[in-house]
Amino acid sequence: MISILLGCGLRRAELAALRREEIQVRQGHWAIVDLVGKGNHVRTVPMPVWVKDAVEGG
């Protein structure tokens, strides 16, 4: 969880609402898609490879 917060710059509420289906490959890169954040803004957040590895590994 900490790697997602740091690597992707998510807020605590965004992490709490995150679903596994929102982590997808877009244009050859991992990303968190359609993330509804502060002020109900929808955004796509790039996910570094080391964060994806941490999510899959534990």
CHARMM-style PDB file with segment names, atoms N, HN, CA, C and O in Angstrom:
ATOM      1  N   MET     1       0.825  -1.191   0.000  1.00  0.00      PROA
ATOM      2  CA  MET     1       0.000   0.000   0.000  1.00  0.00      PROA
ATOM      3  C   MET     1       0.867   1.251   0.000  1.00  0.00      PROA
ATOM      4  O   MET     1       0.559   2.233  -0.675  1.00  0.00      PROA
ATOM      5  N   ILE     2       1.941   1.204   0.756  1.00  0.00      PROA
ATOM      6  HN  ILE     2       2.191   0.406   1.304  1.00  0.00      PROA
ATOM      7  CA  ILE     2       2.815   2.375   0.821  1.00  0.00      PROA
ATOM      8  C   ILE     2       3.474   2.632  -0.528  1.00  0.00      PROA
ATOM      9  O   ILE     2       3.663   3.784  -0.921  1.00  0.00      PROA
ATOM     10  N   SER     3       3.825   1.560  -1.240  1.00  0.00      PROA
ATOM     11  HN  SER     3       3.672   0.625  -0.921  1.00  0.00      PROA
ATOM     12  CA  SER     3       4.449   1.755  -2.545  1.00  0.00      PROA
ATOM     13  C   SER     3       3.486   2.431  -3.522  1.00  0.00      PROA
ATOM     14  O   SER     3       3.915   3.238  -4.348  1.00  0.00      PROA
ATOM     15  N   ILE     4       2.197   2.115  -3.439  1.00  0.00      PROA
ATOM     16  HN  ILE     4       1.849   1.460  -2.768  1.00  0.00      PROA
ATOM     17  CA  ILE     4       1.217   2.769  -4.306  1.00  0.00      PROA
ATOM     18  C   ILE     4       1.072   4.240  -3.932  1.00  0.00      PROA
ATOM     19  O   ILE     4       1.000   5.103  -4.807  1.00  0.00      PROA
ATOM     20  N   LEU     5       1.029   4.523  -2.640  1.00  0.00      PROA
ATOM     21  HN  LEU     5       1.088   3.822  -1.930  1.00  0.00      PROA
ATOM     22  CA  LEU     5       0.921   5.913  -2.199  1.00  0.00      PROA
ATOM     23  C   LEU     5       2.108   6.741  -2.682  1.00  0.00      PROA
ATOM     24  O   LEU     5       1.937   7.842  -3.206  1.00  0.00      PROA
ATOM     25  N   LEU     6       3.302   6.206  -2.500  1.00  0.00      PROA
ATOM     26  HN  LEU     6       3.441   5.312  -2.074  1.00  0.00      PROA
ATOM     27  CA  LEU     6       4.505   6.949  -2.868  1.00  0.00      PROA
ATOM     28  C   LEU     6       4.759   6.965  -4.370  1.00  0.00      PROA
ATOM     29  O   LEU     6       5.034   8.017  -4.945  1.00  0.00      PROA
ATOM     30  N   GLY     7       4.666   5.801  -5.004  1.00  0.00      PROA
ATOM     31  HN  GLY     7       4.443   4.945  -4.537  1.00  0.00      PROA
ATOM     32  CA  GLY     7       5.005   5.693  -6.417  1.00  0.00      PROA
ATOM     33  C   GLY     7       4.011   6.337  -7.352  1.00  0.00      PROA
ATOM     34  O   GLY     7       4.387   6.831  -8.415  1.00  0.00      PROA
ATOM     35  N   CYS     8       2.747   6.340  -6.971  1.00  0.00      PROA
ATOM     36  HN  CYS     8       2.442   5.939  -6.108  1.00  0.00      PROA
ATOM     37  CA  CYS     8       1.699   6.876  -7.833  1.00  0.00      PROA
ATOM     38  C   CYS     8       1.161   8.217  -7.345  1.00  0.00      PROA
ATOM     39  O   CYS     8       0.437   8.896  -8.074  1.00  0.00      PROA
ATOM     40  N   GLY     9       1.500   8.596  -6.143  1.00  0.00      PROA
ATOM     41  HN  GLY     9       2.088   8.045  -5.551  1.00  0.00      PROA
ATOM     42  CA  GLY     9       1.034   9.875  -5.616  1.00  0.00      PROA
ATOM     43  C   GLY     9      -0.443   9.894  -5.276  1.00  0.00      PROA
ATOM     44  O   GLY     9      -1.085  10.939  -5.382  1.00  0.00      PROA
ATOM     45  N   LEU    10      -0.993   8.763  -4.872  1.00  0.00      PROA
ATOM     46  HN  LEU    10      -0.472   7.914  -4.786  1.00  0.00      PROA
ATOM     47  CA  LEU    10      -2.407   8.708  -4.526  1.00  0.00      PROA
ATOM     48  C   LEU    10      -2.663   9.280  -3.140  1.00  0.00      PROA
ATOM     49  O   LEU    10      -1.787   9.269  -2.275  1.00  0.00      PROA
ATOM     50  N   ARG    11      -3.854   9.770  -2.950  1.00  0.00      PROA
ATOM     51  HN  ARG    11      -4.566   9.778  -3.653  1.00  0.00      PROA
ATOM     52  CA  ARG    11      -4.292  10.203  -1.629  1.00  0.00      PROA
ATOM     53  C   ARG    11      -4.834   8.974  -0.894  1.00  0.00      PROA
ATOM     54  O   ARG    11      -5.140   7.955  -1.513  1.00  0.00      PROA
ATOM     55  N   ARG    12      -4.948   9.083   0.428  1.00  0.00      PROA
ATOM     56  HN  ARG    12      -4.699   9.911   0.931  1.00  0.00      PROA
ATOM     57  CA  ARG    12      -5.419   7.940   1.231  1.00  0.00      PROA
ATOM     58  C   ARG    12      -6.800   7.474   0.798  1.00  0.00      PROA
ATOM     59  O   ARG    12      -7.040   6.272   0.679  1.00  0.00      PROA
ATOM     60  N   ALA    13      -7.697   8.399   0.564  1.00  0.00      PROA
ATOM     61  HN  ALA    13      -7.502   9.375   0.660  1.00  0.00      PROA
ATOM     62  CA  ALA    13      -9.062   8.040   0.160  1.00  0.00      PROA
ATOM     63  C   ALA    13      -9.063   7.363  -1.210  1.00  0.00      PROA
ATOM     64  O   ALA    13      -9.846   6.443  -1.446  1.00  0.00      PROA
ATOM     65  N   GLU    14      -8.192   7.812  -2.112  1.00  0.00      PROA
ATOM     66  HN  GLU    14      -7.556   8.559  -1.921  1.00  0.00      PROA
ATOM     67  CA  GLU    14      -8.110   7.188  -3.431  1.00  0.00      PROA
ATOM     68  C   GLU    14      -7.608   5.756  -3.307  1.00  0.00      PROA
ATOM     69  O   GLU    14      -8.104   4.863  -3.995  1.00  0.00      PROA
ATOM     70  N   LEU    15      -6.634   5.529  -2.440  1.00  0.00      PROA
ATOM     71  HN  LEU    15      -6.231   6.254  -1.881  1.00  0.00      PROA
ATOM     72  CA  LEU    15      -6.123   4.178  -2.230  1.00  0.00      PROA
ATOM     73  C   LEU    15      -7.186   3.282  -1.599  1.00  0.00      PROA
ATOM     74  O   LEU    15      -7.316   2.115  -1.967  1.00  0.00      PROA
ATOM     75  N   ALA    16      -7.936   3.823  -0.660  1.00  0.00      PROA
ATOM     76  HN  ALA    16      -7.830   4.771  -0.361  1.00  0.00      PROA
ATOM     77  CA  ALA    16      -8.974   3.040   0.007  1.00  0.00      PROA
ATOM     78  C   ALA    16     -10.077   2.617  -0.968  1.00  0.00      PROA
ATOM     79  O   ALA    16     -10.670   1.550  -0.809  1.00  0.00      PROA
ATOM     80  N   ALA    17     -10.351   3.445  -1.968  1.00  0.00      PROA
ATOM     81  HN  ALA    17      -9.870   4.312  -2.096  1.00  0.00      PROA
ATOM     82  CA  ALA    17     -11.410   3.146  -2.931  1.00  0.00      PROA
ATOM     83  C   ALA    17     -10.897   2.381  -4.152  1.00  0.00      PROA
ATOM     84  O   ALA    17     -11.686   2.003  -5.018  1.00  0.00      PROA
ATOM     85  N   LEU    18      -9.593   2.150  -4.230  1.00  0.00      PROA
ATOM     86  HN  LEU    18      -8.951   2.457  -3.527  1.00  0.00      PROA
ATOM     87  CA  LEU    18      -8.993   1.506  -5.402  1.00  0.00      PROA
ATOM     88  C   LEU    18      -9.437   0.054  -5.523  1.00  0.00      PROA
ATOM     89  O   LEU    18      -9.435  -0.694  -4.545  1.00  0.00      PROA
ATOM     90  N   ARG    19      -9.817  -0.332  -6.739  1.00  0.00      PROA
ATOM     91  HN  ARG    19      -9.819   0.276  -7.533  1.00  0.00      PROA
ATOM     92  CA  ARG    19     -10.178  -1.714  -7.045  1.00  0.00      PROA
ATOM     93  C   ARG    19      -9.144  -2.295  -7.994  1.00  0.00      PROA
ATOM     94  O   ARG    19      -8.527  -1.572  -8.776  1.00  0.00      PROA
ATOM     95  N   ARG    20      -8.963  -3.584  -7.921  1.00  0.00      PROA
ATOM     96  HN  ARG    20      -9.463  -4.172  -7.286  1.00  0.00      PROA
ATOM     97  CA  ARG    20      -7.963  -4.261  -8.749  1.00  0.00      PROA
ATOM     98  C   ARG    20      -8.231  -4.062 -10.241  1.00  0.00      PROA
ATOM     99  O   ARG    20      -7.286  -4.005 -11.028  1.00  0.00      PROA
ATOM    100  N   GLU    21      -9.483  -3.958 -10.639  1.00  0.00      PROA
ATOM    101  HN  GLU    21     -10.250  -4.005 -10.000  1.00  0.00      PROA
ATOM    102  CA  GLU    21      -9.832  -3.780 -12.045  1.00  0.00      PROA
ATOM    103  C   GLU    21      -9.341  -2.447 -12.604  1.00  0.00      PROA
ATOM    104  O   GLU    21      -9.211  -2.293 -13.819  1.00  0.00      PROA
ATOM    105  N   GLU    22      -9.071  -1.497 -11.737  1.00  0.00      PROA
ATOM    106  HN  GLU    22      -9.176  -1.622 -10.750  1.00  0.00      PROA
ATOM    107  CA  GLU    22      -8.617  -0.184 -12.185  1.00  0.00      PROA
ATOM    108  C   GLU    22      -7.139  -0.163 -12.561  1.00  0.00      PROA
ATOM    109  O   GLU    22      -6.667   0.815 -13.141  1.00  0.00      PROA
ATOM    110  N   ILE    23      -6.398  -1.231 -12.240  1.00  0.00      PROA
ATOM    111  HN  ILE    23      -6.782  -2.025 -11.769  1.00  0.00      PROA
ATOM    112  CA  ILE    23      -4.996  -1.326 -12.622  1.00  0.00      PROA
ATOM    113  C   ILE    23      -4.940  -2.061 -13.949  1.00  0.00      PROA
ATOM    114  O   ILE    23      -5.241  -3.253 -14.019  1.00  0.00      PROA
ATOM    115  N   GLN    24      -4.553  -1.349 -15.007  1.00  0.00      PROA
ATOM    116  HN  GLN    24      -4.309  -0.381 -14.950  1.00  0.00      PROA
ATOM    117  CA  GLN    24      -4.585  -1.898 -16.358  1.00  0.00      PROA
ATOM    118  C   GLN    24      -3.341  -1.469 -17.139  1.00  0.00      PROA
ATOM    119  O   GLN    24      -2.603  -0.571 -16.735  1.00  0.00      PROA
ATOM    120  N   VAL    25      -3.141  -2.141 -18.264  1.00  0.00      PROA
ATOM    121  HN  VAL    25      -3.740  -2.871 -18.592  1.00  0.00      PROA
ATOM    122  CA  VAL    25      -2.083  -1.732 -19.195  1.00  0.00      PROA
ATOM    123  C   VAL    25      -2.709  -0.780 -20.198  1.00  0.00      PROA
ATOM    124  O   VAL    25      -3.697  -1.112 -20.853  1.00  0.00      PROA
ATOM    125  N   ARG    26      -2.134   0.391 -20.312  1.00  0.00      PROA
ATOM    126  HN  ARG    26      -1.332   0.661 -19.780  1.00  0.00      PROA
ATOM    127  CA  ARG    26      -2.581   1.381 -21.292  1.00  0.00      PROA
ATOM    128  C   ARG    26      -1.369   1.840 -22.087  1.00  0.00      PROA
ATOM    129  O   ARG    26      -0.388   2.321 -21.519  1.00  0.00      PROA
ATOM    130  N   GLN    27      -1.443   1.693 -23.381  1.00  0.00      PROA
ATOM    131  HN  GLN    27      -2.240   1.302 -23.843  1.00  0.00      PROA
ATOM    132  CA  GLN    27      -0.379   2.094 -24.299  1.00  0.00      PROA
ATOM    133  C   GLN    27       0.965   1.491 -23.897  1.00  0.00      PROA
ATOM    134  O   GLN    27       2.000   2.152 -23.983  1.00  0.00      PROA
ATOM    135  N   GLY    28       0.942   0.240 -23.460  1.00  0.00      PROA
ATOM    136  HN  GLY    28       0.101  -0.297 -23.390  1.00  0.00      PROA
ATOM    137  CA  GLY    28       2.159  -0.475 -23.120  1.00  0.00      PROA
ATOM    138  C   GLY    28       2.717  -0.182 -21.738  1.00  0.00      PROA
ATOM    139  O   GLY    28       3.806  -0.651 -21.410  1.00  0.00      PROA
ATOM    140  N   HSD    29       1.999   0.584 -20.916  1.00  0.00      PROA
ATOM    141  HN  HSD    29       1.113   0.965 -21.183  1.00  0.00      PROA
ATOM    142  CA  HSD    29       2.465   0.940 -19.576  1.00  0.00      PROA
ATOM    143  C   HSD    29       1.346   0.658 -18.565  1.00  0.00      PROA
ATOM    144  O   HSD    29       0.162   0.771 -18.883  1.00  0.00      PROA
ATOM    145  N   TRP    30       1.740   0.295 -17.363  1.00  0.00      PROA
ATOM    146  HN  TRP    30       2.701   0.203 -17.105  1.00  0.00      PROA
ATOM    147  CA  TRP    30       0.762   0.077 -16.295  1.00  0.00      PROA
ATOM    148  C   TRP    30       0.230   1.414 -15.810  1.00  0.00      PROA
ATOM    149  O   TRP    30       0.972   2.391 -15.719  1.00  0.00      PROA
ATOM    150  N   ALA    31      -1.058   1.453 -15.501  1.00  0.00      PROA
ATOM    151  HN  ALA    31      -1.661   0.659 -15.576  1.00  0.00      PROA
ATOM    152  CA  ALA    31      -1.686   2.685 -15.036  1.00  0.00      PROA
ATOM    153  C   ALA    31      -2.907   2.348 -14.187  1.00  0.00      PROA
ATOM    154  O   ALA    31      -3.492   1.270 -14.298  1.00  0.00      PROA
ATOM    155  N   ILE    32      -3.266   3.291 -13.350  1.00  0.00      PROA
ATOM    156  HN  ILE    32      -2.792   4.166 -13.260  1.00  0.00      PROA
ATOM    157  CA  ILE    32      -4.532   3.220 -12.621  1.00  0.00      PROA
ATOM    158  C   ILE    32      -5.488   4.107 -13.400  1.00  0.00      PROA
ATOM    159  O   ILE    32      -5.293   5.319 -13.486  1.00  0.00      PROA
ATOM    160  N   VAL    33      -6.525   3.497 -13.969  1.00  0.00      PROA
ATOM    161  HN  VAL    33      -6.683   2.512 -13.899  1.00  0.00      PROA
ATOM    162  CA  VAL    33      -7.411   4.225 -14.874  1.00  0.00      PROA
ATOM    163  C   VAL    33      -8.713   4.605 -14.189  1.00  0.00      PROA
ATOM    164  O   VAL    33      -9.179   3.931 -13.270  1.00  0.00      PROA
ATOM    165  N   ASP    34      -9.280   5.693 -14.657  1.00  0.00      PROA
ATOM    166  HN  ASP    34      -8.902   6.240 -15.403  1.00  0.00      PROA
ATOM    167  CA  ASP    34     -10.579   6.185 -14.189  1.00  0.00      PROA
ATOM    168  C   ASP    34     -10.627   6.323 -12.666  1.00  0.00      PROA
ATOM    169  O   ASP    34     -11.609   5.945 -12.027  1.00  0.00      PROA
ATOM    170  N   LEU    35      -9.569   6.861 -12.108  1.00  0.00      PROA
ATOM    171  HN  LEU    35      -8.772   7.169 -12.627  1.00  0.00      PROA
ATOM    172  CA  LEU    35      -9.492   7.077 -10.661  1.00  0.00      PROA
ATOM    173  C   LEU    35     -10.249   8.355 -10.318  1.00  0.00      PROA
ATOM    174  O   LEU    35      -9.928   9.433 -10.820  1.00  0.00      PROA
ATOM    175  N   VAL    36     -11.247   8.227  -9.466  1.00  0.00      PROA
ATOM    176  HN  VAL    36     -11.508   7.352  -9.058  1.00  0.00      PROA
ATOM    177  CA  VAL    36     -12.026   9.389  -9.041  1.00  0.00      PROA
ATOM    178  C   VAL    36     -11.372   9.947  -7.789  1.00  0.00      PROA
ATOM    179  O   VAL    36     -11.299   9.280  -6.757  1.00  0.00      PROA
ATOM    180  N   GLY    37     -10.900  11.174  -7.896  1.00  0.00      PROA
ATOM    181  HN  GLY    37     -10.959  11.716  -8.735  1.00  0.00      PROA
ATOM    182  CA  GLY    37     -10.156  11.767  -6.798  1.00  0.00      PROA
ATOM    183  C   GLY    37     -10.842  12.986  -6.206  1.00  0.00      PROA
ATOM    184  O   GLY    37     -12.064  13.129  -6.253  1.00  0.00      PROA
ATOM    185  N   LYS    38     -10.034  13.836  -5.662  1.00  0.00      PROA
ATOM    186  HN  LYS    38      -9.042  13.720  -5.624  1.00  0.00      PROA
ATOM    187  CA  LYS    38     -10.496  15.045  -4.989  1.00  0.00      PROA
ATOM    188  C   LYS    38     -11.328  15.901  -5.956  1.00  0.00      PROA
ATOM    189  O   LYS    38     -10.929  16.136  -7.097  1.00  0.00      PROA
ATOM    190  N   GLY    39     -12.462  16.349  -5.487  1.00  0.00      PROA
ATOM    191  HN  GLY    39     -12.786  16.158  -4.561  1.00  0.00      PROA
ATOM    192  CA  GLY    39     -13.345  17.166  -6.321  1.00  0.00      PROA
ATOM    193  C   GLY    39     -14.026  16.378  -7.414  1.00  0.00      PROA
ATOM    194  O   GLY    39     -14.502  16.957  -8.391  1.00  0.00      PROA
ATOM    195  N   ASN    40     -14.083  15.046  -7.265  1.00  0.00      PROA
ATOM    196  HN  ASN    40     -13.697  14.576  -6.471  1.00  0.00      PROA
ATOM    197  CA  ASN    40     -14.692  14.143  -8.239  1.00  0.00      PROA
ATOM    198  C   ASN    40     -14.052  14.226  -9.625  1.00  0.00      PROA
ATOM    199  O   ASN    40     -14.704  13.944 -10.630  1.00  0.00      PROA
ATOM    200  N   HSD    41     -12.777  14.614  -9.676  1.00  0.00      PROA
ATOM    201  HN  HSD    41     -12.247  14.844  -8.860  1.00  0.00      PROA
ATOM    202  CA  HSD    41     -12.049  14.614 -10.937  1.00  0.00      PROA
ATOM    203  C   HSD    41     -11.624  13.184 -11.269  1.00  0.00      PROA
ATOM    204  O   HSD    41     -11.125  12.456 -10.411  1.00  0.00      PROA
ATOM    205  N   VAL    42     -11.826  12.803 -12.509  1.00  0.00      PROA
ATOM    206  HN  VAL    42     -12.230  13.394 -13.206  1.00  0.00      PROA
ATOM    207  CA  VAL    42     -11.427  11.477 -12.971  1.00  0.00      PROA
ATOM    208  C   VAL    42     -10.086  11.629 -13.671  1.00  0.00      PROA
ATOM    209  O   VAL    42      -9.911  12.499 -14.523  1.00  0.00      PROA
ATOM    210  N   ARG    43      -9.128  10.757 -13.293  1.00  0.00      PROA
ATOM    211  HN  ARG    43      -9.271  10.050 -12.600  1.00  0.00      PROA
ATOM    212  CA  ARG    43      -7.798  10.845 -13.887  1.00  0.00      PROA
ATOM    213  C   ARG    43      -7.208   9.450 -14.070  1.00  0.00      PROA
ATOM    214  O   ARG    43      -7.662   8.472 -13.475  1.00  0.00      PROA
ATOM    215  N   THR    44      -6.192   9.397 -14.905  1.00  0.00      PROA
ATOM    216  HN  THR    44      -5.823  10.192 -15.387  1.00  0.00      PROA
ATOM    217  CA  THR    44      -5.418   8.181 -15.107  1.00  0.00      PROA
ATOM    218  C   THR    44      -4.032   8.438 -14.553  1.00  0.00      PROA
ATOM    219  O   THR    44      -3.389   9.425 -14.912  1.00  0.00      PROA
ATOM    220  N   VAL    45      -3.565   7.556 -13.680  1.00  0.00      PROA
ATOM    221  HN  VAL    45      -4.087   6.754 -13.388  1.00  0.00      PROA
ATOM    222  CA  VAL    45      -2.289   7.733 -12.993  1.00  0.00      PROA
ATOM    223  C   VAL    45      -1.316   6.668 -13.477  1.00  0.00      PROA
ATOM    224  O   VAL    45      -1.612   5.477 -13.378  1.00  0.00      PROA
ATOM    225  N   PRO    46      -0.147   7.076 -14.004  1.00  0.00      PROA
ATOM    226  CA  PRO    46       0.843   6.078 -14.404  1.00  0.00      PROA
ATOM    227  C   PRO    46       1.387   5.331 -13.193  1.00  0.00      PROA
ATOM    228  O   PRO    46       1.552   5.906 -12.117  1.00  0.00      PROA
ATOM    229  N   MET    47       1.666   4.040 -13.380  1.00  0.00      PROA
ATOM    230  HN  MET    47       1.532   3.572 -14.254  1.00  0.00      PROA
ATOM    231  CA  MET    47       2.178   3.213 -12.294  1.00  0.00      PROA
ATOM    232  C   MET    47       3.582   2.730 -12.672  1.00  0.00      PROA
ATOM    233  O   MET    47       3.736   1.996 -13.648  1.00  0.00      PROA
ATOM    234  N   PRO    48       4.598   3.129 -11.919  1.00  0.00      PROA
ATOM    235  CA  PRO    48       5.951   2.645 -12.207  1.00  0.00      PROA
ATOM    236  C   PRO    48       6.035   1.120 -12.080  1.00  0.00      PROA
ATOM    237  O   PRO    48       5.258   0.502 -11.353  1.00  0.00      PROA
ATOM    238  N   VAL    49       6.972   0.540 -12.787  1.00  0.00      PROA
ATOM    239  HN  VAL    49       7.603   1.042 -13.378  1.00  0.00      PROA
ATOM    240  CA  VAL    49       7.133  -0.919 -12.798  1.00  0.00      PROA
ATOM    241  C   VAL    49       7.415  -1.443 -11.400  1.00  0.00      PROA
ATOM    242  O   VAL    49       6.914  -2.503 -11.024  1.00  0.00      PROA
ATOM    243  N   TRP    50       8.220  -0.708 -10.617  1.00  0.00      PROA
ATOM    244  HN  TRP    50       8.627   0.153 -10.922  1.00  0.00      PROA
ATOM    245  CA  TRP    50       8.551  -1.192  -9.276  1.00  0.00      PROA
ATOM    246  C   TRP    50       7.321  -1.232  -8.374  1.00  0.00      PROA
ATOM    247  O   TRP    50       7.255  -2.058  -7.463  1.00  0.00      PROA
ATOM    248  N   VAL    51       6.358  -0.364  -8.610  1.00  0.00      PROA
ATOM    249  HN  VAL    51       6.413   0.307  -9.350  1.00  0.00      PROA
ATOM    250  CA  VAL    51       5.111  -0.382  -7.831  1.00  0.00      PROA
ATOM    251  C   VAL    51       4.281  -1.598  -8.250  1.00  0.00      PROA
ATOM    252  O   VAL    51       3.731  -2.293  -7.395  1.00  0.00      PROA
ATOM    253  N   LYS    52       4.187  -1.857  -9.546  1.00  0.00      PROA
ATOM    254  HN  LYS    52       4.634  -1.293 -10.240  1.00  0.00      PROA
ATOM    255  CA  LYS    52       3.441  -3.021 -10.035  1.00  0.00      PROA
ATOM    256  C   LYS    52       4.051  -4.307  -9.487  1.00  0.00      PROA
ATOM    257  O   LYS    52       3.323  -5.219  -9.095  1.00  0.00      PROA
ATOM    258  N   ASP    53       5.379  -4.385  -9.456  1.00  0.00      PROA
ATOM    259  HN  ASP    53       5.970  -3.644  -9.774  1.00  0.00      PROA
ATOM    260  CA  ASP    53       6.049  -5.561  -8.901  1.00  0.00      PROA
ATOM    261  C   ASP    53       5.731  -5.737  -7.412  1.00  0.00      PROA
ATOM    262  O   ASP    53       5.532  -6.858  -6.942  1.00  0.00      PROA
ATOM    263  N   ALA    54       5.684  -4.622  -6.677  1.00  0.00      PROA
ATOM    264  HN  ALA    54       5.846  -3.712  -7.059  1.00  0.00      PROA
ATOM    265  CA  ALA    54       5.368  -4.690  -5.249  1.00  0.00      PROA
ATOM    266  C   ALA    54       3.923  -5.133  -5.022  1.00  0.00      PROA
ATOM    267  O   ALA    54       3.642  -5.868  -4.075  1.00  0.00      PROA
ATOM    268  N   VAL    55       3.014  -4.693  -5.877  1.00  0.00      PROA
ATOM    269  HN  VAL    55       3.242  -4.096  -6.646  1.00  0.00      PROA
ATOM    270  CA  VAL    55       1.608  -5.073  -5.759  1.00  0.00      PROA
ATOM    271  C   VAL    55       1.431  -6.556  -6.045  1.00  0.00      PROA
ATOM    272  O   VAL    55       0.692  -7.243  -5.339  1.00  0.00      PROA
ATOM    273  N   GLU    56       2.098  -7.047  -7.065  1.00  0.00      PROA
ATOM    274  HN  GLU    56       2.699  -6.489  -7.638  1.00  0.00      PROA
ATOM    275  CA  GLU    56       1.989  -8.460  -7.414  1.00  0.00      PROA
ATOM    276  C   GLU    56       2.688  -9.371  -6.409  1.00  0.00      PROA
ATOM    277  O   GLU    56       2.246 -10.494  -6.163  1.00  0.00      PROA
ATOM    278  N   GLY    57       3.779  -8.881  -5.834  1.00  0.00      PROA
ATOM    279  HN  GLY    57       4.139  -7.969  -6.033  1.00  0.00      PROA
ATOM    280  CA  GLY    57       4.569  -9.708  -4.928  1.00  0.00      PROA
ATOM    281  C   GLY    57       4.029  -9.802  -3.527  1.00  0.00      PROA
ATOM    282  O   GLY    57       4.397 -10.718  -2.792  1.00  0.00      PROA
ATOM    283  N   GLY    58       3.190  -8.912  -3.140  1.00  0.00      PROA
ATOM    284  HN  GLY    58       2.890  -8.168  -3.737  1.00  0.00      PROA
ATOM    285  CA  GLY    58       2.767  -8.998  -1.756  1.00  0.00      PROA
ATOM    286  C   GLY    58       1.549  -8.275  -1.496  1.00  0.00      PROA
ATOM    287  OT1 GLY    58       1.071  -8.260  -0.362  1.00  0.00      PROA
TER     288      GLY     58
END
